[in-house]
Amino acid sequence: MREKLENTTVILYKNNVKADSTLLKKEKYKVALDSGNVYKVVFKKDSYVTKYIILNTKDAPERAKKNSKLKIDIGLFHAKEELDVDFLKTEPIGYARYDFISEKMTWDKAYLKLMKGKIIRATLDYAKSKKY
């Protein structure tokens, strides 16, 4: 489960238009964001469940800190037919937006917790189905 993102394809969409696609050779992915956009970053790997995040800079002022860093730990897990995580096709694993108080991009922690709970529930349901 805690494998690095090596050999993972990362697809970047800017305002619903594909802007870039990269095959990671190492575990990190970095991208510079412009204000006034919505980014979707998709993480795909053969035989693993695809996940994506949304980075919303629509409300970020042009003068927003250019050096602020937004980090997330994305873990991909093997796709299994009985593991019901179809919600990950339509719901991002994480959502970040510009916060005017801290003057930087921040993760919606309540949303991250909600998505983590959904994955845990799906994993527990899968494990219970395998006991019988």
N, C-alpha and C positions, 0 to 999 in steps of 0.2 A: 504493500500500500504506500509506503513512504519512498518510492522510487523517485529519482530525479527526473526532470522533464526532458532527458536526452531523447532524441529521435521523435520529438513531439512537434507537430505542425501547429504554428500559431498564425491565425488569420486575423488581420486588423481591418475593421470596417470603420469608416468615418462617415457619419450621417447616412448609414445604410448602403454605402458604396464601398466595395472592397478596395482598400488602400495598399495592403501589403500582405505577403504570405512568406513565412520563414520556417525552415526546418531547424529546430534547436539542436546544436551539437553539445551545448552545455545546459545547465539547469536554469539559467536566468534569461529573462526577456526584458528588454528596456525599450521604452518608446517615449518620445517627446510629444506632448499634447499641446495643441493650440486652444485658446479660449474660443467659446462660441460654438462648440461642437458636441456631438454625442458619439462616443467610441464604443464599439463592441469588440472585445478581444476573445477569440475562440481558441480553445486548446483541444487538439485532436491527436489521437494516437491509435494505431490499429489495435483492435480487440479491447480497447478501453472505452469507458463512458466519456463522451465529449462534454466539456463544460465551457461556460463563457461568463464574462464579467462585463458590466456596463460602466463606463467612465463618462460622466456628464460634466462638461465644461461650459455648457450654454450660458450659465450665469456668471462665470468667472470673468472679472474685469481684465482688460488688456494688460494692466499693470500688475497682474497677479504674479506672485513669486515664481520665477522661472526655475529656481533650483530646488523647489520642494519635491520630495520623493514620496511616492505612494507604493507601499509594499503589500503583497499578499502571498500567502503560501497556498498554492494550488496543488492538491493531490488528486491524481487520476487513479481510478480503480478499474479492475477488469469488468467488462460487460458480461453479464450472465443473463440468460433468457428469463429466468424466474425472478430476477432482481428488478423490481418495478421502480425505476427512477426516470420514467418518461417525462416527469415535470421538468427535468433538466434541459429538455429540448426547447421549452418555451419560457423558462424562468432562469435568470442569471444566478450564478452561485454567489455573486457579490455585486454591490452597487456603490459607486463613489460619486461624490459631487463636491463642488467648491463650497467651503464653509467661510462665511464672511467674518465670523468671530476669530477663528484661527488664521484666516487669510491663506488657506491652502486646501488642497484636495483632501477629503477624509472619507473613510468607509462608513457606511450606514451599519453600525454594529448590531442594531436590533434585527436588521434584515439578514446579516450574516448568521446570527444566532438562529433565526427561523429556518434558514436553509440547512444549516448543520443539523438541526433537529429533524427535518424532513428526511435527510440522508440516513441518519441514525435509525429512524423509524422504519425506513425501507429495508435497511440492512438487517434489523431485528426480525422483521416480517419474513425476510428471505431465510434467515437462520432457523426460524420456527418451522417454516415449510419443509426444510431439509431434515428435520427430526422425525418426520412421519413417513 
